[in-house]
């Protein structure tokens, strides 16, 4: 089965911070995939802006190198790659120097049929000078789009300041705040599962669901990144990625799949989250920091070892939170979220744990029925599993066994699954904001996160150590087991996705 590729209108994509890591690892490879799938052609242009001195030819080589490094070699045709690279041009520019701004006139086309998009892959303190420049030089147009990369603030106050800065030039309908998790195929499939099937929505409530788990685990470390030291896992992952996943699970059915209809419902979830103050933080949150492993077989540095010599830090690399959505649908259903660096494996998944059957007709020798479980795997090996009870085949009477109905994307859809940035970059060109955060969503998320952060800053909860390569601090296990539940992990499912 092949997917239908819908071409987009010609565009001028101006990427500020074009020689950075994000551009190299994600943006250029994503654009290349869309190019070879013929979603756009050489009528479109990608204009790089960065401080480095570079010619157009050198930037085109930079783009080719990025493709060779981060795209499967079997997908690369050198002739196609050359055509793709010819879409690239470059402007050397220090955006902090108001007198040194280079002109974009020669690169941007004054054609209403050409979509104009500005991608700000730079630190937020550079948003203001860039937006001012785009306005004063008349590069802004009423139908232009601006794409904002995180971090969009460190708290509610700074987030409001950043949004106010951008809003002085761009209207909310022109602003695209990227959360790449929303571009993942499996995340979007959550909407299809819920709202395109009659099976799930009638039981998608507290009467039938016992609890929900959201896990985003990374096996890599922070690597001494300066950004991570300033943010930590709560700001870096929970405030955006995990809360967005929670919203998609918990929201009411929107009236349509139009962007604002969907985002209205997500906003209601964020506003319905039970506040976590300093008193509650110690009971329903866990923060941790990974410690190194040193043995003959394995040597992994701890977070403190990855920092500069002698530097100490209380930055969390792991977070677990028990959240509650205070509305009729979800009353009494806990949402357990966890995320961390240097965990046992790289895995992102949503687990919908249904309630046990009210009465079993089977004897103990036949086996105890286990509650149904829906597992939505975001990465790696995207797919959906529904765990059901069946009779174990063979003679000799009834023996119950839990097995998964397995929808593996790799097996079902033979073609390559597009990366999140591929869809999101093209949605910007289409003018589709469905998978992007609206300002009030972002600020509602910060309003819920800030009291947790403040409680931690005041040492209301301890910073737990955990060994690299494990599932986090033992306190996170206690968090869920106090309620008589357990985390879903690979060991629970020997045929895991």
N, C-alpha and C positions, 0 to 999 in steps of 0.2 A: 504494500500500500504506500503510495507516495503522497506527499503533501502538496497543496496548491499554492504556488508562489504568486503573490499579487504585487506587481511592480509599484514602486512609489514614484512620486513626481521628482523631477530633477531638483537637486538641492546644492546649496553652498553650506558646508559644515565647517565652522571656524572653531578649532580646538585650541583653547588656551591651556598651556602646560603640555604641549603636544609631544615633547621629548621625554616626558616622565614615565614612570613605571606603569601607571594605569593605561596610558596610551599604547605603550609597547605590548603589554601582556593581554589587554582586553579589547580596547577600542579598535585598533588596527586589525587584529585577527577577526573580530566580529564583522567589521565592514568588508573584509575580504570574503568571508563566507557568504555574505549577502550579495556581493558582486558576482561571484562564480555561480550563484543560484539565479543570476539575472534579475535580481530585484531592483537593481539600479545599474546604470551603464556609465560610459565616459562623458555623458552630458552633465554628470554631477561632479562636484569638486570638494576635496578635503583640504582645508587651509590650516596649516599648523602655525601656532604662535608660541614662541618661547624665548628665553633670554639668550640661549646659545646661538652663536654665529653659525649659520648653515645656509648653503645654497639650496635651490629647489632640487638639484640632482642629488645632493647629499641627504636631503630629507626623504626623497624617493628611495634611496638605498636603505635608509633607516627603516622605512616601511617594509621593504622587501625582506630585510633581515628579521624584522619582527614576525613576519609571516612564516619564514623558514624555521624560526625558533619555536613558535607557539601554535602552528597549524600542522595537522597530520600531513606528512610528506606525500602520501598517496593522493591527496586532494589538490596538490599544487601542480599546475601547468604553467611553465615558465612564460609562455606567450600571454596567457591570461594575467599572470602576475605583473608583467610589464605594462599591460593595458591598465590594470588596477593602479599601479604606482604612478602612472601618468596623470591620474586624477589629483595627485598631491602637489601642493606648492607650499612655500614657507616664508614666514616673515619673522625676522629677529626683532624682539621687542621686550624691553623691561617695563612691565606694567606699573612698577612703582615710580618710574621716572616720567612725570607729566610732560616734561619737555621732550622726551625721547620717543614719544609714540610714533610708530610707523603708520603710514597710510594703508588702509585696506581697500581703497577705491579701485585699484587695478585688479584686485582679486574678486571682489563682490560684484555680482551682476545686478543691474537695475532692471529686473524683469519680473513682473508679478507672477509668472508661472514658475519661477525658481524659489523654492522654499529656503529661507534664511534661518540657520540655527547656530547658536553660540554655546559651545560646550565648555563650562568652567571647571576643568580638571585641575584646579589650583586650591590653595588654602583659602578659607573663607575671608580672611582679612584683605584679600585681593579682589573680592567681589565688588566692593564699592568703587575703586578706581577703574575697573573694567567697565562696569555699568555706566559710570559717568562718561567715560570715553565713548562708549557706543552711542550714548545720547547726544553728546555735544558734537560729535562728528557726523551725526545723522545716519549712522549705520543701523540704528534701531528703526524698525518699521512696525506698523500695527499688527502685522501677522507674523513677525519674527518670533522665534522661540529661544528660551535660554534654559540650559540644562545645568542643574546644580548637583555637585557631588558632595557627599558627606565628608567631614562632620559639619552639620548645620547647627552649630552651637555646642556649648558645654553644659547648658542648663536652659531653663525657660527664658530667662532674661536675655542671654546672649543670642538665643534663637530668634526672639522677637526683633532684636537689633539687626541681625542678618537679614531677616525677611523684610523689615522696614527699608533697609538699604536697597534691596533688589526691587521692592515695590515702588520706589520712587521713579523707576524707569519702565519696568515691565508689569503689566497687569497679571492677576492670578491666572488667567486663562493662557498666558504665555509662559508660565513657569513650570518646569518639569524637574521635580526633585526625585532623583534616582534612588531606589532601593532595589538592587539587582536581584534580591530574593523573589520579588514579585514578578520578575521576568522568567523565572524557572517554569518549565513546562508542567512539572508535577504540582506546583502551587496553583497554576491556572486550572489544572485538572480537578483540584479541590472544588472549584466553583462548578465544574461540569458534573462531578459526582453528586454534589448537593442539589443542584437546581435543574439538571437535565435528566434526572432519574426520579421516579416515584417511590423508589425503595427506601431512601435514607431520610428524607426530610420529615416524614411523620414520626420518626423515632429519634430525631436529632434534638433531644432535650433532656432535662433532668430526670424524667420518668424512666428513661431507658439507658442513659449514659452515666456511668459511675464516675469517671474522671477523664481528663485529657492530659497527655504528655507532649511537650514540644522540646526536642533536643537538637542542638546544633553543636556538634563536637568536632574539634580540629585536632589532628595528630601533630601538627607543626607547632613550634613555639613562637613567641613574639619576636624573637631575634634581635632584641635590643632596639626595636624601632622607637624613635623619639615620639611619634604620634601615639603609639599604644601606651607609653608611660604616662602621657597626659590624659588619656581617655579611660583606659581600663575596659573590662568586658561589659560592664553595665552600660556605659555610653556607646561603646563600639558595636555591640550586638543586640542587647536587650531593647534599648530605646527604639530601635528601628526594626531590625529583622524579626526578632521573636515576637514583638508586639504586633507587627503586621500579620504574622502567621496566626496569632491568637485571634485577631480581628476576623480573618477569613473563616476560621472555624466557628466563631461565636456569633457572627452578625446575623441579623434577620434577612429574609429574602428581599433583595432590592426590587423595585418596580420594573427595572430593565437592566441591561448590561451597560447602559450609558455611564460615563465616567462619574458624574456627580451623584447619580443614584447609588452607585456602589460605594463611593466614598462617604456619603451621608450615613450609610449603615455602619461602616467601620468606625466613624466618629462616635456614634451612639455607644458602641462597645467600649471604646476608650473612656468615655465619660461615665460608663457604668462600672468601671473597675473599682473595687473596694480600695480606698486609700490605705497605704502602709506607712504608719508614722513611726517615730523612734521606739515606742513601746512594742509595736507589732514586729518591727524589723528583726529583732532577735529570734522571734518565733517562726517567721515565715520566709526569711531570706538566709542564704548562706553565701559567703564570699571566700574564695581560696586563691592560693598562689602556688604554682608548681615548683617542686624541689627536684634537684638533679638525681640521676642514677649513675653510679659508678661501680662497675664490676668488670670481670675479665671479658664477659660477653658483650656488655653494653655500657656505653658512656654517653649520657645525655646531660647537658648543662641545665641547672635550674634557672629560674627567671632572674634572680639576683646575680648569678654568674654571667648572664648575658649582658648585664649593664656595665657601665664603666667601673674600673677598679675602685673598690671601696664604697660604691654607691649603694645606698639602702632604698627600699621602696615598700610602700603599703598598697601598691596598685594591684587590684584583683585580676587574675587571669581566668577565674572561674566564678560563675554565678548560678545559683539555684533559687527559684522563687516559687512560692505557692500563691497563686493569684485567684481572685474570685470575681465573677461578673454578677453584679447585683441587679438581676432582672428576673422576670418570670420564667424565661426559658432555662436559665442556668442556675437557679437558686440551689445552693448546696453542692454544686459540682466544682471541685477544685481543678484549676489549670496549673499543672506543674511544668515549669520552664527551667531548662538548664543549658548552659553553654560554657565552653572552656577551651583553652589551649593545652597542648601536650596531653590529650586524652587517649584512651585505649585505641581508638580508631577514628577515621574521618567519616562522619555520618550525620546527616540531617534528616529528621523524620518527625512526623506527627502521628501520635497514637491515640485513637479513639477507643477507650475501654468501655464496653457495654456492661450493663448490670448482669448478674447471674440470673438464671431462670428461677422463678419463684418456687418451683417444686420439681424434684426429679422422680421419674417413674422407674428409674433403673436401680438395680441392686448395687451394693458396694463392689461386688466381684466383677460387675460389668463395667465399672469405672465411673468416676464422678465427672459430670459435665463441667467443662470450663466455660467461663463467660466468653462471648464473642469479642473479637478485637479487630479493629481496622487500622492497618499500618500504612501510612502514606510516606514513601521514601523519596526525599528530594534529591539527595546525592549520597554516595555515588550510586550507580545502577538504579536509575529512577524507576519507580513502579508503585503498585498498590497491591496490598495483600489483605484478604478478609479471612480471618481464622474462624473455622466452623467445626462443629462436632459431627463426626460420621461414625459408621460402624467399620471397625477394622475388618478387611476382607478375610474370608476363610471360614471353614466349618467350626463347630464347637461352641455355638452360642453367640450371644451379643457381647462385643467388646468395644467400648467407646474410645475414640481417638480424635484429637484435635489436629486438623490439617489446614493449610492455607490454600485458598483460591488465589492464584498468583497472576497478576497482570504485570509482566515485565515489559517496559517500553522497548528495550533492546530486541526482545523476541517478537513483540507484536508489530512494532513499526521498524521495518528493516533499515530505513534511512537514518542517517545521523541525526541525533536530537540537537537542535540548535541551542547555543549558549544563551544565557539570559540577556546579555548586552546586545545580541543580534536583534531580538525582538524590540527591546527598549529603544535602541537607536532609530529603528525604522518607525516605531510608534511616534517618536518626536516629529519625524518628517510628515507622518500622516496627520498629526495634530490630535492624537488619541491619548488622553491623560488618564485612562482607566488604571494603569499599572504604576502611577506616580502619586506620591503623597501630596495631599492638599495642605495648605498652611495650617488650617485649624486642626487637622489630624496631627501634624508634627508638634504643635504646641500642646495639644491634649496629652500626647505621649510624654513630653517633657514634664508637664504638670504632675503626672503620676510618678515619674522616675525621680524627680528632685527630692522629695522627702526621704526616699530610700538612700540616696546619695548623701544627704545631710546627716542621716542617722549613722551611716558608716564613717563619715568624716569626723563625727563626734565619738567614735569608738563604741557605738551602741551594740555592735556585733563584732566578734573576733575575726581575724584573718587566719583561716585554716590553711595549713600546708597540705599538699597532696603530692604523691610520687608521680613523676612523669610517666605516661604510659598506662595510667589507671583511669577510672571513671570519675575522678574528682575526690574531694574530701569525704570522709566517712559521715560528716555532719549532713551532707546532701542526701545520703542514704537514709539517715535517721529522719530527715525532713518528711520523706514520703512514707517511710515505714511506721512512723507514729500514727499514721492514719490507716494502717493495715494494708498498705499498697506497696508495690515494688516498681522500680524503673524497668522499662522494657529495654533489654540489651541483646547483643548478638547471641549471647549464650542461651537466651530464652528461645531462640529460633535457629535450630541447626541448619536450616535451609534458608537462612536470611537472604534478603535481597542483596 
